[in-house]
Amino acid sequence: MKIVEALAAIPLFQGMNSEQLQKLALIVADQRYSRGQAIFAEGDAGVGFYVVISGKVKIFKLSSEGKEQILHVFGSGEPFAEAAVFAGSCFPAHAMALETSRIFFFPRLKFTLLIQENPALAMNMMAALSMRLKKFASLIESLSLKEVPGRLAVHLLLLAEEQERDEVRLDLTKSHLASLLGTIPETLSRILTKMTKADMIATNGPSITLLNRDALEALASGEERL
C-alpha cells in the first residue's frame, strides 16, 4: 500500500485533503519491525509519534523485579506515543512489536509545523488522547478495584462491544492477555475454565462466545464473584 493511501485510511487523519496528505507523506518514516523487536524504551527522548499500519504493538512497563505490565495493545490504524508531540518529553513506557509490523513514524518538529497549517489535526489528536485517557482510567480502576475474574469480564464485554458480536476473537496470546489484566497465564486459564463451567462463555481456540452477558456484567461490576 502506498504511503498516501495508507495515511488516508488512518482515522487520525480523517478530513485531510489530497494536498495535505501529500505533505504529511513527505515527513513519514515507513518502518518495519519483526516480532519481539523494541520500538522505543522508557526514558528515550520523545522525538515523535507512531501509527500502526499493520501488525500489533504492545506498550508496557517493567517493575524493578522485571515483571511486565501491559498498558495497551495497538493494532492497524491506531496511533501511539502521541503525547510526545505536545509534551516533547521522554517516553513513559516501553513499546515492542508483538508480530511483524509496519509502522509509520512522524517526527515531532515537522509534524508540529503541519499542525499549524491544519488545526484539524490537533483536534483529531486531542480526541485520540482523550480516548486513551478514558482507557487508562478504566485500566487503573480494573487493576486496583476489581478481582481478576472481574477484569476479564470487563475485557470480554469491551471486545464484544468493539467487534459488535457475542463471539469475540482474542487478538492476544494468553501470556499477553494475562499481563494486560495484571495476572499470570495459569490464573487466567483457571478463570476461563470456571467461566466455561458456569455457562458464562464457550471457548474454541482464540474465539470466545459470550453465553450469559448478565452474569458477565454482574462479575464485571463486582456484584457477583466467580
C-alpha positions as CSV (number, residue, x, y, z in Angstrom):
1,M,0.0,0.0,0.0
2,K,1.3,3.4,-0.9
3,I,2.0,5.9,1.9
4,V,-0.7,8.4,0.9
5,E,-3.3,5.7,0.6
6,A,-2.3,4.3,4.0
7,L,-2.5,7.8,5.5
8,A,-6.0,8.3,4.1
9,A,-7.2,5.2,5.8
10,I,-6.0,6.3,9.3
11,P,-8.8,7.8,11.4
12,L,-6.4,10.3,12.9
13,F,-6.1,12.0,9.5
14,Q,-9.8,12.0,8.5
15,G,-10.8,15.2,6.8
16,M,-7.4,15.9,5.2
17,N,-7.5,16.6,1.5
18,S,-5.1,15.2,-1.1
19,E,-2.6,18.1,-0.9
20,Q,-2.5,17.8,2.9
21,L,-1.9,14.1,2.8
22,Q,0.9,14.6,0.3
23,K,2.6,17.0,2.7
24,L,2.1,14.5,5.5
25,A,3.6,11.7,3.4
26,L,6.8,13.7,3.0
27,I,7.6,13.6,6.7
28,V,6.7,9.9,7.3
29,A,9.3,7.3,8.1
30,D,8.0,4.0,6.9
31,Q,9.4,1.4,9.3
32,R,9.2,-2.4,9.6
33,Y,9.6,-4.3,12.9
34,S,9.9,-8.0,13.4
35,R,8.2,-9.9,16.2
36,G,9.7,-9.0,19.6
37,Q,11.7,-6.0,18.3
38,A,11.8,-3.0,20.5
39,I,10.4,0.3,19.1
40,F,11.5,2.5,22.0
41,A,12.3,2.2,25.6
42,E,11.1,4.0,28.7
43,G,13.1,7.1,29.1
44,D,14.0,7.5,25.4
45,A,13.6,11.0,24.1
46,G,10.0,11.6,22.7
47,V,11.1,12.7,19.3
48,G,7.8,11.8,17.6
49,F,4.8,9.5,17.5
50,Y,3.8,6.4,15.6
51,V,0.8,4.8,13.8
52,V,0.4,1.1,13.3
53,I,-0.3,0.3,9.6
54,S,-0.2,-3.5,10.1
55,G,0.7,-5.8,12.9
56,K,0.4,-5.2,16.7
57,V,2.4,-3.2,19.2
58,K,2.4,-3.5,23.0
59,I,3.1,-0.6,25.4
60,F,4.3,-1.8,28.7
61,K,6.1,-1.0,32.0
62,L,8.7,-3.1,33.8
63,S,8.9,-3.3,37.6
64,S,12.3,-3.2,39.4
65,E,12.0,-7.0,39.5
66,G,11.5,-7.3,35.8
67,K,7.7,-8.0,35.9
68,E,5.9,-6.8,32.9
69,Q,2.6,-4.9,33.0
70,I,1.0,-4.3,29.6
71,L,-0.8,-1.0,29.4
72,H,-2.1,-1.0,25.8
73,V,-2.0,-3.2,22.7
74,F,-2.4,-1.2,19.4
75,G,-3.4,-2.6,16.0
76,S,-3.9,-1.3,12.5
77,G,-4.8,2.4,12.2
78,E,-4.1,3.2,15.8
79,P,-1.6,5.9,16.9
80,F,0.7,5.6,19.9
81,A,3.1,7.9,21.8
82,E,1.1,11.0,20.6
83,A,1.8,12.8,23.9
84,A,5.4,13.3,22.6
85,V,4.1,15.7,20.0
86,F,2.7,18.1,22.6
87,A,5.0,17.5,25.6
88,G,8.3,16.8,23.9
89,S,9.2,14.7,26.9
90,C,10.6,11.2,27.3
91,F,8.6,8.2,26.5
92,P,7.0,7.0,29.8
93,A,6.9,3.3,28.9
94,H,8.4,0.7,26.5
95,A,7.0,-0.2,23.1
96,M,7.6,-3.6,21.3
97,A,6.2,-5.3,18.2
98,L,4.0,-8.3,19.1
99,E,4.2,-9.5,15.5
100,T,5.8,-8.4,12.2
101,S,4.6,-4.9,11.9
102,R,4.6,-1.9,9.5
103,I,4.7,1.4,11.4
104,F,4.7,5.0,10.4
105,F,6.9,7.4,12.4
106,F,6.1,11.1,12.5
107,P,8.9,13.3,13.7
108,R,7.7,15.8,16.3
109,L,9.1,19.1,14.9
110,K,8.0,18.5,11.3
111,F,4.5,17.3,12.4
112,T,4.1,20.4,14.7
113,L,4.6,22.6,11.6
114,L,1.9,20.7,9.8
115,I,-0.5,21.2,12.7
116,Q,0.0,24.9,12.5
117,E,-1.1,24.7,8.9
118,N,-4.0,22.4,9.6
119,P,-5.5,22.9,13.1
120,A,-8.0,20.0,12.5
121,L,-5.0,17.7,13.0
122,A,-4.6,19.0,16.6
123,M,-8.3,18.3,17.3
124,N,-8.1,14.8,15.9
125,M,-5.0,14.1,18.2
126,M,-6.8,15.6,21.2
127,A,-9.7,13.2,20.5
128,A,-7.3,10.3,20.3
129,L,-5.6,11.3,23.5
130,S,-9.0,11.7,25.3
131,M,-9.9,8.1,24.3
132,R,-6.6,6.9,25.6
133,L,-7.1,8.7,28.9
134,K,-10.5,7.0,29.2
135,K,-9.0,3.6,28.6
136,F,-6.2,4.4,31.2
137,A,-8.8,5.3,33.8
138,S,-10.7,2.1,33.1
139,L,-7.5,0.1,33.4
140,I,-6.5,1.7,36.7
141,E,-10.0,1.0,38.1
142,S,-9.9,-2.6,37.0
143,L,-6.4,-3.3,38.3
144,S,-7.0,-1.5,41.7
145,L,-10.6,-2.3,42.5
146,K,-11.6,-5.5,40.7
147,E,-10.5,-9.1,41.2
148,V,-9.1,-10.9,38.2
149,P,-12.4,-12.5,37.1
150,G,-14.0,-9.1,37.0
151,R,-11.1,-7.7,35.0
152,L,-11.5,-10.5,32.5
153,A,-15.3,-10.0,32.3
154,V,-14.8,-6.3,31.6
155,H,-12.3,-7.1,28.8
156,L,-14.6,-9.7,27.2
157,L,-17.6,-7.3,27.3
158,L,-15.4,-4.5,25.7
159,L,-14.3,-6.9,23.0
160,A,-17.9,-7.8,22.3
161,E,-18.8,-4.1,22.0
162,E,-15.8,-3.3,19.7
163,Q,-16.4,-6.4,17.5
164,E,-20.2,-5.9,17.6
165,R,-20.9,-9.6,18.2
166,D,-21.1,-12.2,21.0
167,E,-18.4,-14.4,19.5
168,V,-15.2,-12.5,20.0
169,R,-11.7,-13.3,18.9
170,L,-8.8,-12.8,21.3
171,D,-6.1,-10.9,19.5
172,L,-3.5,-11.6,22.2
173,T,-1.8,-14.7,23.5
174,K,-2.8,-15.9,26.9
175,S,0.5,-14.6,28.4
176,H,0.0,-11.2,26.9
177,L,-3.7,-11.1,28.0
178,A,-2.7,-12.1,31.5
179,S,-0.1,-9.3,31.6
180,L,-2.7,-6.8,30.4
181,L,-5.1,-8.0,33.2
182,G,-2.4,-7.9,35.9
183,T,-2.2,-11.7,36.5
184,I,-0.4,-14.8,35.3
185,P,-1.3,-17.2,32.5
186,E,-2.1,-20.1,34.9
187,T,-4.6,-18.0,36.8
188,L,-6.2,-16.7,33.6
189,S,-6.6,-20.3,32.3
190,R,-8.3,-21.3,35.6
191,I,-10.7,-18.4,35.4
192,L,-11.6,-19.2,31.8
193,T,-12.3,-22.8,32.8
194,K,-14.5,-21.6,35.7
195,M,-16.4,-19.2,33.4
196,T,-17.0,-22.1,30.9
197,K,-18.3,-24.4,33.6
198,A,-20.6,-21.6,34.8
199,D,-22.0,-21.4,31.3
200,M,-20.9,-17.7,31.0
201,I,-18.7,-18.4,28.0
202,A,-17.8,-21.1,25.5
203,T,-14.3,-21.3,24.2
204,N,-13.0,-22.5,20.9
205,G,-9.3,-21.7,20.5
206,P,-8.8,-18.0,20.3
207,S,-12.6,-17.5,19.9
208,I,-14.8,-16.9,23.0
209,T,-18.6,-16.8,22.8
210,L,-20.4,-14.8,25.5
211,L,-23.3,-17.0,26.6
212,N,-24.6,-15.0,29.6
213,R,-24.0,-11.3,29.3
214,D,-25.9,-10.6,32.5
215,A,-23.6,-12.9,34.6
216,L,-20.5,-11.3,33.0
217,E,-21.8,-7.8,33.7
218,A,-22.5,-8.7,37.3
219,L,-19.0,-10.1,37.6
220,A,-17.5,-7.0,35.9
221,S,-19.4,-4.7,38.3
222,G,-18.4,-6.7,41.4
223,E,-22.0,-7.6,42.2
224,E,-21.1,-11.3,41.8
225,R,-18.0,-13.4,42.4
226,L,-16.8,-16.4,40.4
